[in-house]
Every structure is written in C-alpha cells, then in structure tokens.
Amino acid sequence: MFIQIIFGLLFLALSLVIFTALGFGIIKLLKVSPLSILEKYTLSTVVGLVVFTLLAYILAVFNLRFLMWVIPLAGLVIFFKFRKELFRFNFNYPKKTVIIFLTVLAVGVTGQVVVNAPSGFPYSEGYYFWSSHGHDGIWHVALMEEMKSNVFPFQNPEYAGHKLQNYHFFVDLLMSEMGRLFRFSSFDIYFRFIPVLFSLLLGLGSFIFVRLWSKSFSAGIWAMIFTYFAGSFGYLLTLPRYGNLNGEAIFWVSQTQSVLGNPPHASAFIILTAFLYFFYKYLQNRTNNLFLLTALLGGTVIEFKVYAGTLILGGLLIVGLWEILSKRYFKTLLLFFTTLVAALILYLPNNESSQEFLVWQPWWFIRTMVVVPDRLNWLDMELRRQTYLSEGNIKRVIQLETTALLIFLFGNLGMRFLGFLAVGQYLKGNIFKHPFNLFFLSVTAASFLLPVLFVQKGVAWNVIQYNQYFLLFFGFLAAVSASILIAKIKSSYAKFFFSLIIMVLAVPTQIGLLWQFYSNQPLSKVTFEEVKALESLRENSTENSIILTAPFNKYERDKYYPPVPIYSWYDTGYISAFSGRRTWAADQEQVDIMGYKADSLFEERKLIFGDKSADNINQFLGKYKIDYVYLVWGQKFAADVRDLDLKEIYNSQNVKIYQRVSK
C-alpha cells in the first residue's frame, strides 16, 4: 500500500508537469486571462490532458508514437519557465470560507475514490474486485494493455484480429500512454491514480464554472456538494422496506458520486464542465482564442464519451440557429460546424454500422422502474394502467403515466429538485436574451428526455447514461438555487440549519452506497497462481499472439464462495488484462455492445470444446491461427489433448497453458 501511495503522488506530480503545464502553455499562448489559481490549475489540466490524448492518437495514426516523449519534455520546460505563475496563489477569501471549501473538496474526493481504490489490488489470495469492477474495470485495463503495443488501428484485446470499433477510447488511450511512458501499473492507474485526478478536476471544475455563471462563491461550493454528495431519494423506499440507506439507482440512474467507476463518463464530465466555462466566456467576449478552446474541448469529448459530444453539438446548433434568426450573428453556428467537423474526424473512423444509435421506445425506463422487483415493484400501478388503457379511460392513463414520470424525475433528482427555482428564474428572465442559458437549459432538457423517449440499440439501458448528465446539470442549477435561498435568510443559525437539512436529505443513498460497498465481500478474484501463469504467458509470447480460452460457464460460480475465481464469475477479458495478449473471443457482452455480431463464433467455440474429434479441433486451431490455449480449474477439451496439435508449456495445480505446434 505504501508503494502505491508513493507512485500515486508521483503520478499526480507528473500530471502537474505534463497536463497542467502543457495546458497552461496553450492557454497562455492563446492569451486567455485573467484566471484565478483554481481556474488556472483546473482548466490548464483539462486542456492539457485533452491535447495529450489527441496528440497520442495522431502520433499513433502516423506510427510516430516515439515522439510522445516530446510532450513530457515540453511540459517540463513550460513548468520551469512559468512555475512562479503556476504557483501564484491569490485565494483572497475569509479563512472560514477557505476551510469549508477545502473540507468539501477533501471529503468529496475521498468519498469518490474509496469506492474504486480497493479493487485490482493484491490481497491474501490474489487480486480482488468489488462490484462490477471485475468486468468493467477489467475491460478498460485489457484495452490499456493492448494500446501499449505499437499497432494501429487499435485492436480489440477481447476479440483477436478485429480492430476496435464503436467505442469511445480516448480515456483508455490517455491512461495507457501514462502507463507506457512511465511504467505505472495499469491497475494502479485505473483504480487509484486517475480516479484521484478526475475527482479533483470534477469538484474544482464544478466550483469554477458555477461560481463564474452565478457570480457567487457560495454557489460554487454548493456545486461541489451536489456533485460529490447528492444522491437520489431511493432511501425513502429502502429504509422502510429493508431498513437500509441503499437504493442509489432504484429509480434507474446511477448518481454522480459513483461516476469514477466509468472513466469515459468521468472524463467527459470534467471536459464538459471546462467546456461550459469556456463557452460562457466566449459568449461574453466572442474572441477567437476562446472560440478555439471551446471547439477543441467540444470536438474531442465525443471520443471520451459520445453522449457528452452529442449534447454539446445539439446545444451549439440550437444557440447558433437562434442567433442567426434573432441577431443575424453567424459565429456561434460556425463554432457548431467547427466542433462538428472535429468530432466527425475523430468519431467516423472508429464507427462501424452504428447508424441506428437510438430506438424510439417511450417510457421504457419509467415502466421498468415501476414493475421490476428490485426497483419499485409496483405491479398494481401497471395493472391499473393496462386496465384503464383497455377500457379507453385516457384520463386515468394520463394520471398514472404522469405519476410515474414524476416519481422517475424527482426520485432520481433527490434534493437537486431545488434546481427548479433557478430554472424558473432563467425562464422568467427570458432565456432567449441569454444564449448561454438557452444552451444550458436545452442540453439539460435533452439529457432528461432522450432516455424517457428512446432506448439504445444493442444494450437498451445504456442510453440512461444521458440522465447522469441531467443530474450533473441539475446539480449546478440546485447549487444556484441553494445559494439564492440561503442569501435570503437573515439569521446565521437559520442559514446553518437550512444547509444542514439539504445535506441530511441529499446524502443518505451515498452513505448507503459506501456502506454497501464495504460491508460486502469482493465478488471476484484472480488468484496469484493465475497471475503467475499469465505473467509467464506474457514473457513467453509475442504481442500478436492469440489466446484461446474455454467457453464461459455461468454455473461454475456455484462451486465457490465470494470472492469466486473470475473465470467462473462472469465472462471477462481478464486474461488480456493480466497478460497483455489478445484472446480469440472473450467477454461476449462487450463484444456484442460494440456491434461485432460474433454470436456464431462464440457458439462455434462451445461446440469445438465439446467435440471429440481431434481433427476438427486441430482444423479449428489452424483456421483461427490460435497460438496458445489457456485452461483453468479443470477446463478441458472433450478430445484427448495428446491427439491435438498442442504442446503443454505451463502446468500448475489449476492452470494449464498449451502452445500450438505442427505435428
């Protein structure tokens, strides 16, 4: 643990030299000023990590990745040249205010990071993984390991021989490059180092944007509070029903506090928040330097997370068209087209047959929220709706549908519902006179309505991630509202108790999330025996080797107590994550999400492992150019392995590795 802390501090120091210094150099070159110390650090770091990732991608395209070392060196030069400016603190606020700010920041970062940090760490029996980290985290680590190889287009580590497609991979490239250049463990970067950096940037970004927008330091602090701590009203159901504070996502939407479990989402949050800052400043000044920074962030975010990119483009289009119609002003529409072109240049080469991104399916999330047993489980409401519908009682149907919609809305918002006060004020002030407010309320409305009206092709519930942006945006609105309400209260004691009430009602599900996480056993593990075998496989194979594994058998997990060996817990890409080698086919769910249509291949593998014909198996191994076969915990072919074109090269109690040879 001590070593990880030292390496973590080193990672943050390198981030300061590379991301912050690089971004500061760009912002200074573009003469964007004045910036406070918090704005300088936050915006420079976000711009720097975006440019770092973009350059990593461009150099990979042209097979010039060795030039990536120029970026840290350039950052080092900028850091030493402008170190006095970078560290010029001018935090001129009362000591009490500073203490509150630092406390919220420290507790917020800690609360977010501790949910990720325990996973992917060596314990007594191996590497343990909590929650979905054994699947989602493993996928990202596998991709990070794959991206370290000097191959472009980037390949899918879980589906050998196929390029990566239909996936926003920039955050994986960012993490992979930091690991490749500085030899950090991918597990440490993913589960511990990047979460700290992203959490800092998320809190600080929320603060500086809302402070700028509202002209209120208090609103900025409340923005941090709602971003870090605010949860849903799920505890109002789980407390009387189960006697606990769980229920974070009982109304479907995961809260912003848990966003670090999804690095593409977290990175998009911080880039989007920086975009909001620069776009607000741009609409005030209309300068070319802010135009470029806004287009840079808006255009690249689509490869960090496509949902954020589509929201930005939609909002820019609305504001651009309105300004043409109302003012005959064309530059915002030009900003839209510039951002769109940048986004398409990055998005289209990675896009394969995903034209039908959304499928019209109104109220799908609301209906499933009502009837699914681990959500509301309110079957009576659905039965009444169907009865009224069959009777043609439209009035009652509308009443029930509206009730369900309001439960979905306010249940997910929690105390963020205070944001409706700010919405009312902005609408009352005529949002068409303030293009930024038009943009902000447009993307907020879109981020709510899209999952209400559509599901996503492939995995229907993925589109619910739009609602997480809705929660982020409404948290900003709630921060403005809370600041307004508190300012109207005269008594200091009344201010304190009002703030306390908001906090007490906002945080229970987040406390429940932490309790649930730490009171449960890790779900899966990769034993040290397997880690050693996979390290041996890495050392004795080439980067282009293809590994065949046995089909996933979901019934295997019943033989174990948690944490169960990961091979039996879920179909994952853990072999690629720990060995840095591509598997012939693994993690069928992820492969399906990316649109490969590989069902027949997974079925073929299942049949070949059950085939008693050695000739058929040998033909299969040759047909797909299998280099190694990795078998664990008693997995085997139905045929006698001695008759196969395989040579055993590794044998331990629970792991066997075979190399394909010609006999």
KAUR-V340571 format. One line per field, one symbol per residue. phi: phi as a letter, one per 20 degrees, with the letter a starting at -180 (. if undefined). burial: # if it has 16 or more other C-alpha atoms within 10 Angstrom, else .. A space follows every 10 residues. Layout:
BEGIN
phi: ???
burial: ???
END
This chain:
BEGIN
phi: .fffffffff fffffffeff fffffffffe leaecfffff ffffffffff fgffffffff gelcfffgff fgffffffgf fdffffdeec eecggfffff gfffffffff fffffegffm cfdfdqeece legfdfffgf fgfffffffe cbfgeefebg ncffblbedf fffgffffff fdmfffffff ecffgffffg ffffffffff fffemcfgff fffffffedf ceegffefff ecmcdfngdf eoefeffdff fcggffffgf ffffggffff ffffdlefff gffffgffee ffeeafffff ffffffffff fffffecldd fffffgffff fffffeeffe dclcfefdcf bgmfffffgf dfgedfldfg ffffffffff emefgfffff ffgfffffff ffflffggff ffgfffffem ffecgfffff fffffffefg ffdcdefndg effffgfffg ffffffffff fffffffeee ffffgfffff fgffeeegff fffffffeed ffebbdffff gffffffffd cefefddecf ffcfefffec dffegffefa fcdffffedm deegablgff ffgemeldgf fffffffffe eeefffffff ffgdlfecdd cclnfaffff ffeefccfdb bcgccccddf ced
burial: ...#..##.. ##.####### #######... .#....#### ########## #######..# ....#..#.. ##..#####. .....#.... .......... #..##..### ########## ##...##### #.######## #########. ...####### #..####### ########## ...####### ########## ########## #.##.##### ########## ########.. ...####### ########## #.######## ########## ##......## ########## ########## ########## ###....... .######### .###.##..# #......#.. ..######## #...##.... ##..#..#.. ......#..# #..##.###. #########. ###..#.... ##..###### ####.##### ########.# ..######## ########## ####.#.... .......##. .##.###### ####.##... .######..# #.##..##.. #.#.###### ##....#... ..######## ########## ########.# #.####.... .#..#..##. ..##..##.. #...###### ##...##.#. ...####... ....###### ...
END
